[in-house]
Amino acid sequence: MKANIGYSLGRHSKPSSLYKETVALLRQHRIFPRKRFGQNFAVDDSLLRSMIAYADVRTKDVVLEIGAGLGFLTRLLSPVSKEVITVEIDRKLIPILRTQLAGLKNVNLIEGDVLASEIEHFDKVVSTPPYSISSPLLFWLLDKSFKVTVLTFQEEFARRLTAAVGTRDYSRLTVAAYYRADMELLEHVPRTAFYPPPDVDSTIVRLKPKPVPFKVKDEEAFFELVRTVFTQRNKKLRNAVKPFLSKHGVAREKARELADSLTFHEKRVRELAPEDFGALTDEILEKESLLR
């Protein structure tokens, strides 16, 4: 987990050409950005080019873009990649995109929800996705095979991906991200890079898959345990783990005894490192089997 934020993207005092193009297109087609889809269109050319550079996009790469918007990033990706698979859920934007992307033969425009799609093969992901899908999108990506992903996330969400154990931002996202990928926070992005500007600033985040840092006997149980106990992150483990045990069919009295016997039972959930949750999962599964 790395946090390498050292500077912000440069901003011009005058409205950018992408800003002007965005406003003109939206007015022309009588489209109002919708909160439902978290529509904040990237209007800073330097932001988009920086993301492509961070992903080191090459002409052999198949690139996935989540949320095509008005096609600005797609147009930049097309000449430097083998293929761009760009997904847009808002059907009102599709006619604009077909015009904006006309003639780009290596662009595959898909209308729909990327989280419900059957897209399997892509090498890299470069995108400014809606904040509203940040968490499900991250977990969706962590289950996929790719070389590198570069995204913009809400600043607070990005901090949670690389948070230190015990801090306010430490969460199940931190544990899941640590287990599956190397995360780097690269650049702070002011809200003025988007139109309309969101209420918060963003951060460019780069994900690279890595070998799992520790082994667990049952990954599904591991992630389920982490998800369950982090709903009570400030409680001692002996109390936070009981809903997990109950769901697995352990009777109340047996669950109490098992919870009290766990290695980390007196620690609070937020104090446990990712490796601790791995060891804890194996310990619970072993002790559960002895109760049967």
N, C-alpha and C positions, 0 to 999 in steps of 0.2 A: 504494500500500500504506500503510495507516494503522493505527496502534495507539493507540486512544483510551481505554484502560482507566483510569478515574479513580476508581472506587469499586466496592464490592461490593453486591450486592443485600441489602436488609435481611432479617434473620432474627429469628423470634420464639423466645423461650425455651421456650414451650410447643409441643407437637406441633400442627401445622396441621390444619385440617379435612380437607384433601386427604390428608394423611398417615394420619389416622384412617380415611378412606374407603378408601384404598388397602389398608391392612392388613385391614380388614373384608371387602372384596371378595375379596381373595386367599384369606383363610381360608374364607370362605363357599364358594368354588368350588374349594377345595383345590388352589390353584395356587402353585407355588414358582418365583420368578423364575429364569430360565434363563440361564446364562452364554453358552450357544450363541447366543442372540439378543441378548446384551448388554443384558438387561432391568434397567434402573434407572429406575423410574417417577418423573417429575417431580412433586413434592408441594408445591411452593411457588407459590402463586397469583400472587405478585408477579413471579416469573420469567416465567410464561406471559403475563401481561398486558404486561410490558415488551417481550417479543418481538413481540407483536402491534403494539404501538406503534412499535417500531423499523421494522417492515415497512410501517407506515402503511396497514394494511388498510382498504379502503373497500368499500361495498356493491356496487360494480361489479366487484370482483375475484373471480377463481376462484383459490382457494388450495389448494396441495398440502401435505399433512401426511404425513411419512414416519415410520411407526411410531405407530399410533393409541394403543397402550397401553391405558389404561382409559378413554380418551375425554375426559379433563379439558380438554386444549387444544382438542379438536374442539368441545366445548360452548361454549367462549369464542369460537371463530372463527365459528361458525354465524350468530349474530345480526348480525355486523358485515361479512359478506361475501356475495357473490352465490351462491357454491357452495364447498363444501369437499370435496376429493377426499382421502380419508384411507385410507392403506394399512397393513395389518397382516399380518405373515407368520405369526404364531403362531395357529394355528387354535383353540387353547384359549381365547384371548381374544375370539374372534368372538361367542360367545353373550353375554358380558358387554357387549360394545360394542353389540350390537343392542338390548339393554335400555337401556343408558346413553344411546344416541342416538335412541331411539324418539321419534317426533314431530318430529324435525328434518328437514324435507322437503328442505332444500338440501344435505344431507350424502350423499355417495356413498361408501359403505364398500366397499373392495376388499380381498379376501383374497389375499395373495401377496407375492412379492418385488418391490419397486419397481424394482430394477435389471434385472429380466427382464420388466417390464411394457411395455405399448405406450401408456402415458400420454403424450400429446403436448401438449395445450393446457392451460396454467395461467399465471396472471399472476404469482403470488407463491408463495414457499415459506416456511412457518413450521413449525419442527419441532425436537424434541429426539431426534435419531436415535441408534441404538446406536453406541458407539465403534467396534465391530468392522467397521462398513462405512464409516467416515469417508473413507478414501482412494478406494475405488471410487465412493462416492456423490458425492464432489467432482468427479471426472472425468466422471461421468454428467451432473451438473448443468451443467458447463461446456460440454457439447455441446448443451444445451437452450436454448430461447428463453424468457426470463422478465424481469420488471421488477426484482425484488429478491428476495433470499433471506436469511432470518434463521435461523440454526441455533446449537445449542450443540455445541461440539467439546471434546474433551479439551484441556486447557490447553497441553500440549506440542505437540500437533498444530496448534493454532491459531497458535502462535508460528511454526511453519514456514511458514505461509501468507504472512507479512509479513516474513520474516527478511531481514537485510541480507546482501549478497554477502560471502562469506568467513567468515561466522559458523558456529557449530556447527549451528544450525537451518536453514541455507540448504540447499535440496534441490530435486529435480525438481518437487515440489509448489509451491514458491515460484515457479519459472519458469513453470509452467503457469498458476498463478493470476494472476500478473502479466500474462501474455499475453492472458488472456480477461476478467478482471474486476477491478474495484476492490474491495479487501478491507479491512474495518475490524474491529478487535478492540474491542468495545464495553464489555463488563462481565465482571468476574471473578465466577464462580459457585461458591460452596463446595459440596463434595460432599454436605453436609447438605441440599441442595435436592432430593435424590433418595432414593428408597427402593427396594431397599437402597442405602446410599451406596456409590458406586464408590471405588476406591482413590486416585483423583486428583480435583482440582478441574477445573472447566470454564470455558469462555469463550464469551460470546455473540459470534457473528461475523456480519457483514452483507456480502453479495456483491451488487454491481451490475455488470451487463455493461457493457463499454466497447469503443470501437473499438480494433482491434489497434494496439499502440504502435509496431510495426515490421513490415515486410513480409518474408515468406519465400517462396521460389519453390515450396516443397512443404511444407505444414503437417504432413502425415503423417510425412515424413522428419525434420522438425524435432523433433516430439515423440518419435519413435523414437530419435533421437540423444541427446536429453536423458535419456530413460529409461535408455539403455545406459550412457552415460558416468558417470551419477551412482551407478551400482553400484560405481564406483571413484573416489569424489569426491576422495580425497586424492592420487591419482596425477596425474602430468603428463599433459596431454591427448594427447601423442604415443603414450602407452601405453594410455590409457583408450579411445581411439577405435578401436583395432584390431579389437575384436569387431564393431563397427558396420560397418567396411569389409569384414571377412570375410563377414558376413551378406549384404552386397551384391555378393558375388562377386569381390572384389578379391584377387588372389593374394597370398601372404604377403610376398614381396619387394616387390611393387608397393605393398602396404599400408604397409610400413615407410617406403618412399620418400615416399608421399603424406602419411603422418602427420608425418614430419619436415619437410615443406614447408609445413605449415599455419601460418597467421599466429600462432595462440596455442599452438603446440606445446609451448613451455617452461612455460606456465602450468599450475597445478593446476586441476582441474575446478571446485573450490569457489570459485576466484578469478574465474571468468568470469561476467559479467553476463548477464541474459536476452538483451539485444541482441547480445552476443558469440556466443551460441549460434545466433541467427538468421543472422548473417554467416557463421559457421562452416559451417552447413548448406549455404548457397548456394555457398560456396567448395568444399566437398567434392563436391557434385553437379556443379559445373563441371569440376573436375579428374578426377572419375570418368569423365565423358563423353570426356575427352581420352585416357583410357587404353584406351578400347574400339577 
